[in-house]
Amino acid sequence: MLPPLAAILSVLIWGYTGLPDFGTRIGEYGRLINHNAQGQRHITNFVTAVMFDYRGLDTMIEEFILFTAVMGLVLLLRSSREAATGRPPPDSVTSDAVRTAGGVLAPVLLLFGLWVISFGYITPGGGFQGGVLASGGALLLWLAGGHRHFRRLAPTTLLDATEGLGAAAYVALGFLGLTAGAAFLTNTLPLGSAGTLASGGTTAALNWAAGVEVTAAFVLIYREFIEEYMQPSDARADQ
């Protein structure tokens, strides 16, 4: 077992050492984006310009891959879950350190995630990255406050609707281009001033749509697995 692993590791190390240094080679596509993106789209984060404008359709497909995967997980877990008798796992957080740290860090992580989404087309960040961070705040709430508090703050009806709203908003923004007589997902909103929150046109709105969908999707994932764990012991034993 060890010789094959050592051989694979050696090949990987050899391959990585042969790569050019970071930033030393910029392809033709990268040069075009660096030269044109700010003037054409009034965006200072060119990666976001590619994700939500120049290749916005690719990003929409990625978003719906996540949406479909989460819905599949929800259907599988909810359909297999039973209203069983027995004692569920303990739902009390006995550690004062965990309660304190989670209670302090949860809002910080949530606000940081919202900040990453808000400025995702100005500085490094975006809807996907910020959505993952914001959803981590919800997970910390469970760790700090227990299952009952988490269920009260993250009801499934709200999460289902929010995820669907984020995905639908992305498509609806795409249709704005068609109503303006242009292609689907064409940037048709006012571009504003580069470097400000009022910039980027449709890109800013698409960035927020993705952030809402990703946040709700990951909180749904956490919620479904937590619900699975919190089933009474006899129900989990039968599965």
MDAnalysis code that builds the backbone (N, CA, C; Angstrom):
import MDAnalysis as mda
import numpy as np

u = mda.Universe.empty(717, n_residues=239, atom_resindex=np.repeat(np.arange(239), 3), trajectory=True)
u.add_TopologyAttr("name", ["N", "CA", "C"] * 239)
u.add_TopologyAttr("resid", np.arange(1, 240))
u.add_TopologyAttr("resname", ["MET", "LEU", "PRO", "PRO", "LEU", "ALA", "ALA", "ILE", "LEU", "SER", "VAL", "LEU", "ILE", "TRP", "GLY", "TYR", "THR", "GLY", "LEU", "PRO", "ASP", "PHE", "GLY", "THR", "ARG", "ILE", "GLY", "GLU", "TYR", "GLY", "ARG", "LEU", "ILE", "ASN", "HIS", "ASN", "ALA", "GLN", "GLY", "GLN", "ARG", "HIS", "ILE", "THR", "ASN", "PHE", "VAL", "THR", "ALA", "VAL", "MET", "PHE", "ASP", "TYR", "ARG", "GLY", "LEU", "ASP", "THR", "MET", "ILE", "GLU", "GLU", "PHE", "ILE", "LEU", "PHE", "THR", "ALA", "VAL", "MET", "GLY", "LEU", "VAL", "LEU", "LEU", "LEU", "ARG", "SER", "SER", "ARG", "GLU", "ALA", "ALA", "THR", "GLY", "ARG", "PRO", "PRO", "PRO", "ASP", "SER", "VAL", "THR", "SER", "ASP", "ALA", "VAL", "ARG", "THR", "ALA", "GLY", "GLY", "VAL", "LEU", "ALA", "PRO", "VAL", "LEU", "LEU", "LEU", "PHE", "GLY", "LEU", "TRP", "VAL", "ILE", "SER", "PHE", "GLY", "TYR", "ILE", "THR", "PRO", "GLY", "GLY", "GLY", "PHE", "GLN", "GLY", "GLY", "VAL", "LEU", "ALA", "SER", "GLY", "GLY", "ALA", "LEU", "LEU", "LEU", "TRP", "LEU", "ALA", "GLY", "GLY", "HIS", "ARG", "HIS", "PHE", "ARG", "ARG", "LEU", "ALA", "PRO", "THR", "THR", "LEU", "LEU", "ASP", "ALA", "THR", "GLU", "GLY", "LEU", "GLY", "ALA", "ALA", "ALA", "TYR", "VAL", "ALA", "LEU", "GLY", "PHE", "LEU", "GLY", "LEU", "THR", "ALA", "GLY", "ALA", "ALA", "PHE", "LEU", "THR", "ASN", "THR", "LEU", "PRO", "LEU", "GLY", "SER", "ALA", "GLY", "THR", "LEU", "ALA", "SER", "GLY", "GLY", "THR", "THR", "ALA", "ALA", "LEU", "ASN", "TRP", "ALA", "ALA", "GLY", "VAL", "GLU", "VAL", "THR", "ALA", "ALA", "PHE", "VAL", "LEU", "ILE", "TYR", "ARG", "GLU", "PHE", "ILE", "GLU", "GLU", "TYR", "MET", "GLN", "PRO", "SER", "ASP", "ALA", "ARG", "ALA", "ASP", "GLN"])
u.atoms.positions = np.array([
    [0.823, -1.205, 0.000],
    [0.000, 0.000, 0.000],
    [0.862, 1.263, 0.000],
    [1.940, 1.245, 0.813],
    [2.774, 2.433, 0.924],
    [3.535, 2.763, -0.358],
    [4.116, 1.771, -1.072],
    [4.839, 2.130, -2.308],
    [3.981, 2.849, -3.339],
    [2.731, 2.404, -3.625],
    [1.913, 3.170, -4.577],
    [1.625, 4.594, -4.107],
    [1.354, 4.755, -2.801],
    [1.099, 6.097, -2.287],
    [2.327, 6.980, -2.413],
    [3.492, 6.395, -2.125],
    [4.731, 7.164, -2.255],
    [4.979, 7.562, -3.702],
    [4.661, 6.651, -4.632],
    [4.844, 6.963, -6.050],
    [3.911, 8.092, -6.490],
    [2.650, 8.020, -6.062],
    [1.692, 9.070, -6.414],
    [2.126, 10.408, -5.828],
    [2.556, 10.388, -4.559],
    [3.003, 11.619, -3.913],
    [4.215, 12.204, -4.624],
    [5.132, 11.344, -5.052],
    [6.321, 11.819, -5.759],
    [5.952, 12.487, -7.078],
    [5.009, 11.879, -7.805],
    [4.571, 12.467, -9.080],
    [3.904, 13.820, -8.847],
    [3.071, 13.916, -7.796],
    [2.409, 15.184, -7.496],
    [3.420, 16.271, -7.141],
    [4.397, 15.922, -6.305],
    [5.425, 16.904, -5.925],
    [6.217, 17.340, -7.147],
    [6.570, 16.376, -7.997],
    [7.305, 16.703, -9.222],
    [6.491, 17.630, -10.124],
    [5.192, 17.357, -10.220],
    [4.339, 18.205, -11.049],
    [4.193, 19.606, -10.493],
    [4.008, 19.711, -9.174],
    [3.843, 21.032, -8.572],
    [5.113, 21.870, -8.673],
    [6.267, 21.247, -8.502],
    [7.512, 22.012, -8.587],
    [7.765, 22.525, -9.997],
    [7.145, 21.907, -10.990],
    [7.320, 22.360, -12.363],
    [6.362, 23.447, -12.790],
    [5.407, 23.798, -11.923],
    [4.449, 24.848, -12.264],
    [5.115, 26.219, -12.229],
    [4.674, 27.151, -13.069],
    [5.227, 28.514, -13.005],
    [4.828, 29.194, -11.706],
    [5.609, 30.168, -11.288],
    [5.300, 30.902, -10.067],
    [3.965, 31.628, -10.208],
    [3.306, 31.816, -9.073],
    [1.988, 32.445, -9.082],
    [2.070, 33.849, -9.670],
    [1.185, 34.130, -10.612],
    [1.111, 35.459, -11.195],
    [2.091, 35.742, -12.302],
    [2.964, 34.778, -12.631],
    [3.960, 35.032, -13.677],
    [3.401, 34.819, -15.073],
    [2.322, 34.069, -15.177],
    [1.745, 33.822, -16.498],
    [0.262, 34.161, -16.477],
    [-0.128, 35.094, -17.290],
    [-1.530, 35.477, -17.432],
    [-1.952, 35.158, -18.853],
    [-2.966, 34.315, -18.988],
    [-3.424, 33.911, -20.309],
    [-4.100, 35.046, -21.056],
    [-4.394, 34.786, -22.316],
    [-5.003, 35.811, -23.154],
    [-6.361, 36.242, -22.607],
    [-7.137, 35.267, -22.121],
    [-8.451, 35.601, -21.553],
    [-8.301, 36.511, -20.342],
    [-7.312, 36.203, -19.501],
    [-7.071, 37.043, -18.330],
    [-6.660, 38.454, -18.700],
    [-5.826, 38.591, -19.726],
    [-5.415, 39.925, -20.160],
    [-6.601, 40.734, -20.677],
    [-7.484, 40.072, -21.417],
    [-8.667, 40.770, -21.926],
    [-9.563, 41.254, -20.787],
    [-9.764, 40.375, -19.790],
    [-10.603, 40.755, -18.648],
    [-9.962, 41.906, -17.877],
    [-8.658, 41.798, -17.594],
    [-7.976, 42.848, -16.840],
    [-8.023, 44.190, -17.565],
    [-8.009, 44.149, -18.876],
    [-7.977, 45.381, -19.662],
    [-9.364, 46.012, -19.807],
    [-10.406, 45.174, -19.871],
    [-11.728, 45.682, -20.249],
    [-12.767, 45.708, -19.132],
    [-12.620, 44.862, -18.114],
    [-13.725, 44.651, -17.165],
    [-14.131, 45.925, -16.435],
    [-13.165, 46.665, -15.925],
    [-13.545, 47.847, -15.142],
    [-14.217, 48.899, -16.021],
    [-13.716, 49.103, -17.211],
    [-14.331, 50.083, -18.090],
    [-15.695, 49.654, -18.586],
    [-15.854, 48.368, -18.873],
    [-17.127, 47.887, -19.410],
    [-18.185, 47.689, -18.341],
    [-17.797, 47.244, -17.154],
    [-18.773, 46.862, -16.137],
    [-18.679, 47.660, -14.844],
    [-17.700, 48.561, -14.724],
    [-17.529, 49.392, -13.526],
    [-17.384, 48.516, -12.280],
    [-16.624, 47.435, -12.400],
    [-16.399, 46.492, -11.300],
    [-14.905, 46.419, -11.028],
    [-14.526, 46.427, -9.745],
    [-13.113, 46.338, -9.393],
    [-12.678, 44.915, -9.058],
    [-13.605, 44.020, -8.796],
    [-13.282, 42.603, -8.600],
    [-13.584, 41.879, -9.909],
    [-12.546, 41.634, -10.696],
    [-12.751, 41.080, -12.030],
    [-13.202, 39.625, -11.998],
    [-12.875, 38.906, -10.929],
    [-13.351, 37.524, -10.809],
    [-14.876, 37.505, -10.735],
    [-15.434, 38.421, -9.962],
    [-16.892, 38.516, -9.875],
    [-17.494, 38.945, -11.200],
    [-16.790, 39.812, -11.929],
    [-17.274, 40.213, -13.253],
    [-17.393, 39.009, -14.179],
    [-16.428, 38.097, -14.087],
    [-16.492, 36.877, -14.904],
    [-17.632, 35.988, -14.433],
    [-17.746, 35.802, -13.122],
    [-18.728, 34.860, -12.576],
    [-20.161, 35.287, -12.842],
    [-20.453, 36.561, -12.630],
    [-21.843, 37.011, -12.682],
    [-22.178, 37.865, -13.901],
    [-21.240, 38.005, -14.816],
    [-21.535, 38.802, -16.002],
    [-21.067, 38.088, -17.261],
    [-19.763, 38.071, -17.493],
    [-19.259, 37.486, -18.730],
    [-19.620, 36.008, -18.857],
    [-19.628, 35.303, -17.723],
    [-19.992, 33.882, -17.735],
    [-21.086, 33.622, -16.700],
    [-22.059, 34.509, -16.666],
    [-23.135, 34.396, -15.691],
    [-23.984, 33.153, -15.855],
    [-24.096, 32.644, -17.088],
    [-24.885, 31.426, -17.307],
    [-24.224, 30.227, -16.641],
    [-22.884, 30.154, -16.704],
    [-22.175, 29.064, -16.024],
    [-22.447, 29.095, -14.526],
    [-22.417, 30.286, -13.953],
    [-22.667, 30.422, -12.519],
    [-24.092, 30.026, -12.167],
    [-25.042, 30.363, -13.028],
    [-26.430, 29.964, -12.782],
    [-26.553, 28.443, -12.760],
    [-25.867, 27.771, -13.677],
    [-25.904, 26.309, -13.700],
    [-25.296, 25.744, -12.420],
    [-24.177, 26.314, -11.968],
    [-23.559, 25.858, -10.722],
    [-24.505, 26.066, -9.539],
    [-25.193, 27.200, -9.537],
    [-26.140, 27.470, -8.451],
    [-27.270, 26.448, -8.442],
    [-27.751, 26.074, -9.612],
    [-28.843, 25.104, -9.662],
    [-28.350, 23.680, -9.397],
    [-27.072, 23.415, -9.624],
    [-26.515, 22.128, -9.194],
    [-26.582, 22.033, -7.673],
    [-26.175, 23.103, -6.987],
    [-26.276, 23.130, -5.523],
    [-27.731, 23.029, -5.083],
    [-28.610, 23.782, -5.729],
    [-30.035, 23.765, -5.390],
    [-30.603, 22.354, -5.520],
    [-30.296, 21.682, -6.629],
    [-30.818, 20.333, -6.860],
    [-30.250, 19.338, -5.860],
    [-28.958, 19.464, -5.561],
    [-28.335, 18.551, -4.601],
    [-28.966, 18.694, -3.221],
    [-29.201, 19.925, -2.794],
    [-29.804, 20.147, -1.476],
    [-31.237, 19.636, -1.443],
    [-31.997, 19.880, -2.501],
    [-33.372, 19.385, -2.540],
    [-33.409, 17.854, -2.517],
    [-32.465, 17.223, -3.210],
    [-32.394, 15.764, -3.164],
    [-32.097, 15.262, -1.767],
    [-31.158, 15.924, -1.086],
    [-30.838, 15.557, 0.295],
    [-32.053, 15.726, 1.196],
    [-32.750, 16.844, 1.036],
    [-33.936, 17.112, 1.856],
    [-35.003, 16.044, 1.641],
    [-35.262, 15.700, 0.389],
    [-36.288, 14.693, 0.099],
    [-35.917, 13.338, 0.682],
    [-34.656, 12.954, 0.555],
    [-34.230, 11.651, 1.066],
    [-34.336, 11.586, 2.586],
    [-33.825, 12.602, 3.268],
    [-33.801, 12.554, 4.728],
    [-35.186, 12.750, 5.331],
    [-35.966, 13.659, 4.759],
    [-37.298, 13.889, 5.330],
    [-38.219, 12.706, 5.099],
    [-38.094, 12.047, 3.964],
    [-38.965, 10.908, 3.691],
    [-38.601, 9.699, 4.544],
    [-37.336, 9.599, 4.957],
    [-36.923, 8.447, 5.763],
    [-37.083, 8.686, 7.260],
    [-37.348, 9.929, 7.635],
    [-37.457, 10.254, 9.048],
    [-38.808, 9.803, 9.587],
    [-38.817, 9.220, 10.754],
    [-40.041, 8.687, 11.335],
    [-40.408, 9.436, 12.610],
    [-41.690, 9.450, 12.880],
    [-42.154, 9.961, 14.175],
    [-42.051, 8.817, 15.175],
    [-40.894, 8.688, 15.776],
    [-40.627, 7.519, 16.609],
    [-40.665, 7.891, 18.086],
    [-40.823, 6.852, 18.889],
    [-40.773, 7.038, 20.333],
    [-39.359, 6.754, 20.802],
    [-39.117, 7.052, 22.033],
    [-37.788, 6.831, 22.571],
    [-37.174, 8.149, 22.993],
    [-35.968, 8.077, 23.495],
    [-35.310, 9.261, 24.007],
    [-34.366, 9.823, 22.953],
    [-34.528, 11.103, 22.598],
    [-33.587, 11.714, 21.667],
    [-32.254, 11.980, 22.356],
    [-31.215, 12.259, 21.594],
    [-29.932, 12.608, 22.209],
    [-30.072, 13.860, 23.065],
    [-29.164, 14.057, 24.010],
    [-29.246, 15.243, 24.874],
    [-29.234, 16.531, 24.051],
    [-30.044, 17.501, 24.485],
    [-30.146, 18.767, 23.758],
    [-29.723, 19.929, 24.640],
    [-28.816, 19.698, 25.534],
    [-28.346, 20.771, 26.404],
    [-26.854, 20.978, 26.192],
    [-26.449, 22.229, 26.143],
    [-25.036, 22.573, 26.009],
    [-24.500, 22.794, 27.413],
    [-23.674, 21.883, 27.874],
    [-23.215, 21.923, 29.262],
    [-21.952, 22.749, 29.440],
    [-21.259, 23.040, 28.361],
    [-20.003, 23.774, 28.468],
    [-20.257, 25.276, 28.391],
    [-19.886, 25.991, 29.451],
    [-20.024, 27.449, 29.433],
    [-19.140, 28.072, 28.363],
    [-17.976, 27.477, 28.141],
    [-17.061, 28.016, 27.133],
    [-17.668, 27.916, 25.737],
    [-18.311, 26.776, 25.444],
    [-18.939, 26.600, 24.129],
    [-20.101, 27.566, 23.965],
    [-20.920, 27.704, 25.007],
    [-22.054, 28.635, 24.933],
    [-21.585, 30.063, 24.702],
    [-20.567, 30.468, 25.454],
    [-20.083, 31.845, 25.337],
    [-19.433, 32.094, 23.987],
    [-18.536, 31.177, 23.595],
    [-17.832, 31.359, 22.323],
    [-18.802, 31.327, 21.148],
    [-19.737, 30.373, 21.180],
    [-20.706, 30.289, 20.091],
    [-21.618, 31.494, 20.032],
    [-22.075, 31.955, 21.211],
    [-22.951, 33.119, 21.239],
    [-22.276, 34.380, 20.744],
    [-20.970, 34.495, 20.989],
    [-20.228, 35.673, 20.526],
    [-19.873, 35.561, 19.053],
    [-19.415, 34.379, 18.639],
    [-18.908, 34.221, 17.276],
    [-20.009, 34.088, 16.233],
    [-21.186, 33.580, 16.622],
    [-22.259, 33.377, 15.635],
    [-22.655, 34.681, 14.938],
    [-22.978, 35.756, 15.670],
    [-23.310, 37.002, 14.962],
    [-22.130, 37.598, 14.215],
    [-20.918, 37.405, 14.742],
    [-19.733, 37.916, 14.040],
    [-19.571, 37.221, 12.695],
    [-19.719, 35.897, 12.691],
    [-19.577, 35.148, 11.443],
    [-20.697, 35.489, 10.473],
    [-21.912, 35.667, 10.993],
    [-23.032, 36.051, 10.135],
    [-22.782, 37.410, 9.481],
    [-22.354, 38.391, 10.276],
    [-22.090, 39.722, 9.733],
    [-20.916, 39.705, 8.764],
    [-19.894, 38.917, 9.070],
    [-18.755, 38.824, 8.162],
    [-19.178, 38.217, 6.829],
    [-20.029, 37.196, 6.880],
    [-20.533, 36.606, 5.643],
    [-21.330, 37.603, 4.826],
    [-22.191, 38.392, 5.491],
    [-22.964, 39.414, 4.784],
    [-22.049, 40.483, 4.199],
    [-20.980, 40.814, 4.914],
    [-20.012, 41.792, 4.398],
    [-19.319, 41.252, 3.150],
    [-18.919, 39.985, 3.178],
    [-18.258, 39.380, 2.018],
    [-19.194, 39.378, 0.808],
    [-20.487, 39.117, 1.052],
    [-21.455, 39.175, -0.055],
    [-21.610, 40.616, -0.548],
    [-21.778, 41.553, 0.381],
    [-22.062, 42.944, 0.022],
    [-20.955, 43.553, -0.824],
    [-19.699, 43.267, -0.475],
    [-18.566, 43.871, -1.173],
    [-17.916, 42.899, -2.155],
    [-18.643, 41.850, -2.520],
    [-18.062, 40.805, -3.354],
    [-17.700, 41.230, -4.757],
    [-18.232, 42.343, -5.244],
    [-17.877, 42.820, -6.578],
    [-16.940, 44.034, -6.508],
    [-16.501, 44.372, -5.283],
    [-15.549, 45.464, -5.089],
    [-14.208, 44.923, -4.613],
    [-14.245, 44.048, -3.619],
    [-13.047, 43.406, -3.075],
    [-13.214, 41.891, -3.193],
    [-12.160, 41.102, -2.925],
    [-12.299, 39.641, -3.020],
    [-13.446, 39.125, -2.160],
    [-14.251, 38.263, -2.724],
    [-15.415, 37.716, -2.030],
    [-16.504, 37.408, -3.026],
    [-17.739, 37.409, -2.563],
    [-18.857, 37.144, -3.452],
    [-19.951, 36.367, -2.763],
    [-21.012, 36.093, -3.513],
    [-22.178, 35.438, -2.956],
    [-21.919, 34.027, -2.468],
    [-21.126, 33.259, -3.207],
    [-20.857, 31.882, -2.802],
    [-20.020, 31.849, -1.526],
    [-18.930, 32.606, -1.510],
    [-18.055, 32.600, -0.340],
    [-18.764, 33.165, 0.888],
    [-19.435, 34.304, 0.719],
    [-20.133, 34.907, 1.843],
    [-21.291, 34.068, 2.337],
    [-21.969, 33.376, 1.419],
    [-23.067, 32.510, 1.822],
    [-22.617, 31.372, 2.720],
    [-21.458, 30.785, 2.394],
    [-20.920, 29.703, 3.233],
    [-20.567, 30.239, 4.617],
    [-19.940, 31.421, 4.662],
    [-19.576, 32.010, 5.954],
    [-20.815, 32.337, 6.783],
    [-21.808, 32.956, 6.166],
    [-23.023, 33.321, 6.901],
    [-23.740, 32.095, 7.440],
    [-23.762, 31.023, 6.664],
    [-24.421, 29.803, 7.139],
    [-23.686, 29.199, 8.329],
    [-22.365, 29.421, 8.396],
    [-21.613, 28.935, 9.550],
    [-22.072, 29.572, 10.847],
    [-22.573, 30.806, 10.774],
    [-23.117, 31.431, 11.970],
    [-24.314, 30.679, 12.512],
    [-25.151, 30.153, 11.613],
    [-26.304, 29.360, 12.054],
    [-25.855, 28.067, 12.728],
    [-24.801, 27.461, 12.201],
    [-24.293, 26.227, 12.813],
    [-23.744, 26.504, 14.207],
    [-23.090, 27.642, 14.381],
    [-22.596, 28.005, 15.708],
    [-23.741, 28.218, 16.692],
    [-24.877, 28.703, 16.191],
    [-26.045, 28.860, 17.067],
    [-26.487, 27.519, 17.630],
    [-26.436, 26.473, 16.800],
    [-26.798, 25.140, 17.290],
    [-25.789, 24.662, 18.327],
    [-24.506, 24.874, 18.051],
    [-23.481, 24.427, 18.988],
    [-23.589, 25.161, 20.320],
    [-23.992, 26.428, 20.265],
    [-24.035, 27.228, 21.489],
    [-25.377, 27.156, 22.203],
    [-26.467, 27.019, 21.448],
    [-27.783, 27.117, 22.062],
    [-28.605, 25.852, 22.067],
    [-28.165, 24.825, 21.338],
    [-28.920, 23.584, 21.329],
    [-29.910, 23.501, 20.183],
    [-30.545, 22.343, 20.092],
    [-31.414, 22.033, 18.960],
    [-32.675, 22.886, 18.940],
    [-33.285, 23.099, 20.078],
    [-34.550, 23.842, 20.101],
    [-34.369, 25.276, 19.627],
    [-33.294, 25.905, 20.074],
    [-33.041, 27.282, 19.641],
    [-32.751, 27.329, 18.143],
    [-32.012, 26.345, 17.663],
    [-31.687, 26.312, 16.234],
    [-32.949, 26.138, 15.400],
    [-33.832, 25.247, 15.828],
    [-35.082, 25.028, 15.081],
    [-35.947, 26.279, 15.072],
    [-35.953, 26.988, 16.179],
    [-36.783, 28.187, 16.251],
    [-36.230, 29.298, 15.357],
    [-34.924, 29.409, 15.261],
    [-34.314, 30.465, 14.465],
    [-34.174, 30.095, 12.994],
    [-34.252, 28.803, 12.677],
    [-34.092, 28.365, 11.286],
    [-35.187, 27.371, 10.917],
    [-36.451, 27.821, 10.831],
    [-37.546, 26.901, 10.468],
    [-37.414, 26.435, 9.024],
    [-37.815, 25.202, 8.783],
    [-37.646, 24.639, 7.439],
    [-38.472, 25.379, 6.397],
    [-39.659, 25.841, 6.766],
    [-40.486, 26.557, 5.784],
    [-39.782, 27.819, 5.302],
    [-39.146, 28.532, 6.216],
    [-38.419, 29.744, 5.840],
    [-37.200, 29.408, 4.987],
    [-36.468, 28.366, 5.370],
    [-35.270, 27.990, 4.621],
    [-35.622, 27.512, 3.220],
    [-36.665, 26.683, 3.111],
    [-37.089, 26.204, 1.786],
    [-37.458, 27.377, 0.880],
    [-38.238, 28.304, 1.432],
    [-38.683, 29.448, 0.629],
    [-37.519, 30.354, 0.256],
    [-36.583, 30.551, 1.184],
    [-35.455, 31.441, 0.916],
    [-34.534, 30.866, -0.142],
    [-34.280, 29.568, -0.076],
    [-33.426, 28.967, -1.103],
    [-34.085, 29.072, -2.474],
    [-35.379, 28.775, -2.532],
    [-36.089, 28.899, -3.799],
    [-36.119, 30.328, -4.307],
    [-36.256, 31.291, -3.385],
    [-36.279, 32.700, -3.774],
    [-34.945, 33.123, -4.380],
    [-33.830, 32.689, -3.767],
    [-32.522, 33.043, -4.306],
    [-32.305, 32.493, -5.702],
    [-32.691, 31.230, -5.912],
    [-32.538, 30.624, -7.236],
    [-33.451, 31.294, -8.259],
    [-34.695, 31.575, -7.857],
    [-35.642, 32.209, -8.778],
    [-35.219, 33.629, -9.121],
    [-34.647, 34.345, -8.148],
    [-34.207, 35.716, -8.399],
    [-33.107, 35.756, -9.447],
    [-32.215, 34.773, -9.418],
    [-31.138, 34.725, -10.418],
    [-31.735, 34.593, -11.820],
    [-32.699, 33.699, -11.974],
    [-33.339, 33.507, -13.285],
    [-34.117, 34.757, -13.689],
    [-34.834, 35.354, -12.737],
    [-35.622, 36.550, -13.044],
    [-34.731, 37.690, -13.517],
    [-33.565, 37.840, -12.885],
    [-32.631, 38.874, -13.325],
    [-32.108, 38.582, -14.724],
    [-31.988, 37.297, -15.051],
    [-31.588, 36.946, -16.406],
    [-32.606, 37.373, -17.438],
    [-33.884, 37.294, -17.079],
    [-34.940, 37.678, -18.018],
    [-35.009, 39.188, -18.233],
    [-34.373, 39.966, -17.354],
    [-34.326, 41.408, -17.580],
    [-33.656, 41.726, -18.911],
    [-32.628, 40.943, -19.239],
    [-31.965, 41.151, -20.517],
    [-32.894, 40.909, -21.688],
    [-33.728, 39.881, -21.581],
    [-34.667, 39.583, -22.666],
    [-35.702, 40.692, -22.810],
    [-36.177, 41.223, -21.694],
    [-37.167, 42.302, -21.776],
    [-36.574, 43.566, -22.381],
    [-35.252, 43.713, -22.279],
    [-34.593, 44.879, -22.872],
    [-34.190, 44.629, -24.322],
    [-34.567, 43.471, -24.863],
    [-34.236, 43.159, -26.241],
    [-32.838, 42.627, -26.430],
    [-32.186, 42.201, -25.337],
    [-30.832, 41.659, -25.411],
    [-30.865, 40.178, -25.046],
    [-29.695, 39.592, -24.858],
    [-29.599, 38.171, -24.535],
    [-29.922, 37.936, -23.058],
    [-30.217, 36.688, -22.736],
    [-30.470, 36.280, -21.354],
    [-29.245, 36.593, -20.502],
    [-29.463, 37.183, -19.328],
    [-28.438, 37.568, -18.362],
    [-27.554, 38.723, -18.837],
    [-27.970, 39.438, -19.870],
    [-27.236, 40.640, -20.255],
    [-27.332, 41.678, -19.140],
    [-26.227, 42.354, -18.869],
    [-26.183, 43.360, -17.812],
    [-26.933, 44.607, -18.279],
    [-28.126, 44.808, -17.755],
    [-28.983, 45.900, -18.230],
    [-29.228, 46.985, -17.190],
    [-28.893, 46.756, -15.929],
    [-29.117, 47.769, -14.895],
    [-28.026, 48.838, -14.953],
    [-28.271, 50.029, -14.390],
    [-27.244, 51.084, -14.388],
    [-25.946, 50.606, -13.741],
    [-24.813, 50.917, -14.379],
    [-23.524, 50.405, -13.916],
    [-22.981, 51.166, -12.715],
    [-23.375, 52.405, -12.505],
    [-22.917, 53.165, -11.355],
    [-21.444, 53.516, -11.432],
    [-20.863, 53.814, -10.265],
    [-19.461, 54.228, -10.181],
    [-18.617, 53.088, -9.644],
    [-17.525, 52.776, -10.335],
    [-16.648, 51.679, -9.910],
    [-16.100, 51.944, -8.514],
    [-16.012, 50.891, -7.702],
    [-15.486, 51.002, -6.356],
    [-16.510, 51.348, -5.304],
    [-17.775, 51.482, -5.689],
    [-18.845, 51.768, -4.733],
    [-19.857, 50.627, -4.746],
    [-20.710, 50.589, -3.719],
    [-21.740, 49.556, -3.676],
    [-22.735, 49.711, -4.817],
    [-22.925, 50.949, -5.280],
    [-23.834, 51.191, -6.406],
    [-23.068, 51.077, -7.718],
    [-22.529, 49.904, -7.975],
    [-21.765, 49.673, -9.201],
    [-22.030, 48.261, -9.692],
    [-21.654, 48.014, -10.935],
    [-21.745, 46.662, -11.467],
    [-23.047, 46.316, -12.140],
    [-24.090, 47.121, -11.954],
    [-25.358, 46.825, -12.602],
    [-25.971, 45.520, -12.114],
    [-26.323, 44.660, -13.060],
    [-26.962, 43.385, -12.731],
    [-26.047, 42.487, -11.912],
    [-24.731, 42.673, -12.057],
    [-23.773, 41.831, -11.332],
    [-24.005, 41.885, -9.829],
    [-24.244, 43.075, -9.292],
    [-24.467, 43.211, -7.853],
    [-25.709, 42.446, -7.417],
    [-26.778, 42.544, -8.202],
    [-28.016, 41.843, -7.850],
    [-27.845, 40.330, -7.953],
    [-27.158, 39.860, -8.995],
    [-26.911, 38.421, -9.136],
    [-26.039, 37.908, -8.000],
    [-25.077, 38.709, -7.584],
    [-24.217, 38.344, -6.470],
    [-25.040, 38.128, -5.202],
    [-26.017, 39.008, -4.953],
    [-26.882, 38.859, -3.778],
    [-27.823, 37.668, -3.917],
    [-28.333, 37.435, -5.121],
    [-29.200, 36.269, -5.330],
    [-28.452, 34.984, -5.012],
    [-27.203, 34.894, -5.477],
    [-26.390, 33.713, -5.176],
    [-26.105, 33.614, -3.688],
    [-25.829, 34.743, -3.036],
    [-25.560, 34.723, -1.604],
    [-26.739, 34.229, -0.794],
    [-27.936, 34.674, -1.146],
    [-29.148, 34.221, -0.444],
    [-29.352, 32.725, -0.647],
    [-29.209, 32.262, -1.884],
    [-29.435, 30.842, -2.182],
    [-28.413, 29.954, -1.482],
    [-27.147, 30.345, -1.521],
    [-26.094, 29.528, -0.911],
    [-26.245, 29.500, 0.606],
    [-26.539, 30.643, 1.214],
    [-26.735, 30.674, 2.666],
    [-27.859, 29.737, 3.084],
    [-29.006, 29.860, 2.438],
    [-30.146, 29.006, 2.783],
    [-29.852, 27.542, 2.499],
    [-29.137, 27.263, 1.411],
    [-28.834, 25.874, 1.056],
    [-27.976, 25.206, 2.119],
    [-26.944, 25.889, 2.579],
    [-26.061, 25.271, 3.568],
    [-26.741, 25.158, 4.929],
    [-27.541, 26.146, 5.307],
    [-28.276, 26.025, 6.572],
    [-29.262, 24.864, 6.494],
    [-29.874, 24.658, 5.329],
    [-30.761, 23.501, 5.146],
    [-30.000, 22.194, 5.315],
    [-28.803, 22.124, 4.750],
    [-27.989, 20.914, 4.908],
    [-27.715, 20.665, 6.386],
    [-27.264, 21.707, 7.102],
    [-26.996, 21.551, 8.531],
    [-28.255, 21.096, 9.266],
    [-29.368, 21.734, 8.949],
    [-30.613, 21.434, 9.660],
    [-31.036, 19.991, 9.442],
    [-30.970, 19.507, 8.210],
    [-31.428, 18.145, 7.931],
    [-30.556, 17.109, 8.627],
    [-29.250, 17.313, 8.636],
    [-28.382, 16.353, 9.320],
    [-28.543, 16.441, 10.831],
    [-28.774, 17.639, 11.350],
    [-29.027, 17.777, 12.786],
    [-30.334, 17.096, 13.166],
    [-31.379, 17.277, 12.345],
    [-32.650, 16.600, 12.605],
    [-32.468, 15.083, 12.572],
    [-31.638, 14.609, 11.653],
    [-31.383, 13.167, 11.574],
    [-30.698, 12.671, 12.841],
    [-29.735, 13.457, 13.324],
    [-29.016, 13.083, 14.535],
    [-29.918, 13.134, 15.765],
    [-30.851, 14.091, 15.794],
    [-31.682, 14.289, 16.973],
    [-32.884, 13.359, 17.028],
    [-33.011, 12.441, 16.081],
    [-34.103, 11.469, 16.161],
    [-33.962, 10.613, 17.415],
    [-35.070, 10.138, 17.955],
    [-34.978, 9.191, 19.071],
    [-34.123, 7.993, 18.702],
    [-33.483, 7.427, 19.686],
    [-32.485, 6.389, 19.445],
    [-33.054, 5.170, 18.736],
    [-34.311, 4.783, 19.000],
    [-34.850, 3.588, 18.363],
    [-35.083, 3.810, 16.873],
    [-35.422, 5.034, 16.474],
    [-35.626, 5.316, 15.052],
    [-34.309, 5.242, 14.304],
    [-33.239, 5.767, 14.918],
    [-31.944, 5.722, 14.246],
    [-31.424, 4.296, 14.163],
    [-31.750, 3.492, 15.162],
    [-31.283, 2.109, 15.146],
    [-31.958, 1.290, 14.063],
    [-33.208, 1.647, 13.704],
    [-33.940, 0.890, 12.689],
    [-33.517, 1.231, 11.270],
    [-32.807, 2.340, 11.079],
    [-32.473, 2.775, 9.720],
    [-31.204, 2.095, 9.231],
])
